[in-house]
Amino acid sequence: MKKVRLQKFMARAGVASRRRSEEIIAEGRVEVNGEIISEMGYKIDPTSDTVRVDGKELSREKFRYFKLNKPVGVVSTASDPEGRKTVVDYVSHIPQRLYPVGRLDYDSRGLILLTNDGELANILTHPSYEILKTYRVTVRGYLSSEALKSLEQGLELEDGPTAPASLSQVEFGDNQTSFLFTLHEGRNRQVRRMCSRAGYEVIDLKRIKLGPLKLANLPEGEIRELSNEEQQALQELKDHSK
């Protein structure tokens, strides 16, 4: 979990405004793990450190986990300088400050996880953990066996060669092909760029799985807090990654 400034944690816990919390710290009324803290800028881990104000323990920050079926036309960042709708707007009513895990580009849709669990976010997004992500991809035209093989083996992109991927459930339609595309890399617009490199234009891209988390039947544009079973699966992922 990312550390936060003590006065910020106090403000979130409802002690006082951030400015007034700074004054309370300076007055020597705040303890962290039994030690009086009076310096400004002191940082704590909200999930493990014990904070007391005037002897009263403050509640630690609770981890929250939500999955969103992101529509096309929504930005998967916490804010947008152009004023477009972001995935964080869907959880603006949640008291905890949540952040998106990974990204889907503006023209893509599907599964986004929003959480305040920084450790989990790092595991799901850092390349070293090689967490699998699955997309339902539709390209224009009929995917050849040669293109399928090159996508699975990896392609040379402008930022280097891609790792091997997996294609399954290939279905041909009216001048288009849809398939499941599973890979562990997460470069910017990687699936679109790989398909383009193989000679195909992506006309629809939907993420349906991120690690153990599945989009399932969540309607587009809706958000839901994870079930106990889903949270347990993520906790097991964290435990196995230590």
Secondary structure, DSSP 8 states (H G I E B T S, - for coil): ---EEHHHHHHHTTSS-HHHHHHHHHTT-EEETTEE---TT-EE-TTT--EEETTEE-------EEEEEE-TT-B-SS--TT---BGGGGGTTSSS--EEES---TT-EEEEEEES-HHHHHHHH-GGG---EEEEEEEES---HHHHHHHHH--EETTEE----EEEEEEE-SSEEEEEEEES---TTHHHHHHHHTT--EEEEEEEEETTEE-TT--TT-EEE--HHHHHHHHHHHHHT-
